[in-house]
Amino acid sequence: MAARLLGPRVRPHVRTIYALVRVADEIVDGSATEAGMPPSAQRRVLDALETETLTAIDEGFSANLVVHAFARTARECGIGADLISPFFASMRTDLDVASHDAASHEAYVYGSAQVVGLMCLQAFVNAGGAVAHPADPDLVDGARRLGSAFQDVNFLRDLPHDVDTLGRDYLGVGTAASREDVLDRIDADLDAAAAMIPRLPGDCRRAVTAAHDLFAALSRRLRRAGATRERVRVPGPVKLGLAARATVGAAPLRAHS
């Protein structure tokens, strides 16, 4: 939904970023698993995808259309191995780590979510330009915190599925970290990110506001729902209302509102 609110300068680049992310996720949790591929083979395929991606960025070409499109985005927008390698490292973590403590959670979220936000930020500030440059540090911090909030909301919402089906515990809820602690962290990250959204380029602001507000709504619903095993959702009409609000240029909602 939010991607549709991006301007044409940026939208294709964000789509190529998420296409590569989706392919990697399918190797770890999707089609490769369903095909009966063992973790050792999944790791080899994931390693090959990372190598192919980095090579394509260097050479400007790949026969893999998803990788080729991503490489074009990376070359134009200044996305390098400093963001790509941590992403693949976190994907590999899913193959052999079942439970996370605070330190491993932080490292996993950096690679699986924060760097994806940073890739998008590089597209926001560089797409269509002659020379790519790093984003301002405040925007970098905002992108990282928004990525963390998105990932932790997903972890909390999908907790029963992750534990029962995938055998993974990303949050440690019920042990060292309480559910309320996680929600408080999510809301703090959402509010910190919201403060940076007005500084984004105008053709990106509405989309990021819509995404932010959707996850803020999910956070509020998760807090109200308590420790339910039902998957918490934001109803379609509410999503449309959030998108409409963002479309007219409204400021991001506070997470606690």
Residue, then its C-alpha position, 0 to 999 in steps of 0.5 A: m500500500a505505502a509503496r504506491l504513494l512513492g513518487p515515480r523517481v523512487r518507486p522502482h528502486v524501492r521495488t527492486i530492493y524489496a524484490l531481492v529481500r523477498v528472494a532471500d527470504e524465500i530461500v530461508d523460509g519459503s519455497a526452498t523449505e517447501a521443496g525440502m531443501p536442507p539448511s546446508a543447501q539453503r546456505r549455499v544458495l544464499d551465499a551464491l545469491e550474495t556473491e552474485t549480487l555483489t558481483a553484479i554491482d561491481e560489473g553492472f550486469s547479472a543474468n538474474l533479473v532481480v539481481h540485475a535490477f537491484a544492482r542498477t539501483a545500488r549503483e545509482c543510489g550508493i548501496g554497497a556491501d556495507l549494507i548488503s553483507p549484514f542483510f545476508a548475515s541475518m538471513r543466514t542466522d535464521l538457518d541455525v539460530a533458534s532463540h535470541d538474546a538481547a545482543s543477537h536480537e540487536a544484530y539480527v534486526y540490524g541486518s534483517a530490517q535496519v539495513v533495508g531501511l537504509m537501502c531505501l533511504q539511499a534511494f530516497v536521497n539519491a535516485g535520479g542524481a548524478v552522484a550518490h552521497p550518504a544520507d544525513p546522520d539524523l535521517v540514518d538514525g530515523a531509518r534504522r529506528l523505523g526498521s527496528a519498529f517494523q521488525d519488532v511489530n512483525f515479531l510480536r504479531d507473528l510470535p505464535h507462528d514463529v515459535d510453533t511453525l519455525g521453531r524460532d523465538y526472536l524476542g524472548v517474551g516471557t523470559a528476560a523481556s516482557r511483552e510490554d517492554v517490547l511494545d514500549r521499545i517499538d513505540a519509542d522507535l516509531d516516535a523517533a522515526a516520525a520526527m525525521i519523516p518531515r525531512l525526507p524528500g517530498d516524493c517519499r514523505r507520504a509513503v513513509t508516513a503511511a507505512h509508519d502510521l500502519f505499524a503504529a496502528l498495529s502496535r496499539r492493537l497489539r497492546r490492546a489485544g494482550a497475549t493473544r494467539e490470534r494474528v492481530r490485523v489492521p482492518g482494510p478500511v482503517k488502512l485506507g484511512l491511514a493512506a488517505r491521511a498520508t496522501v493529503g500530507a498529514a504529519p505522522l501519528r504518534a505511536h501512543s495516540 
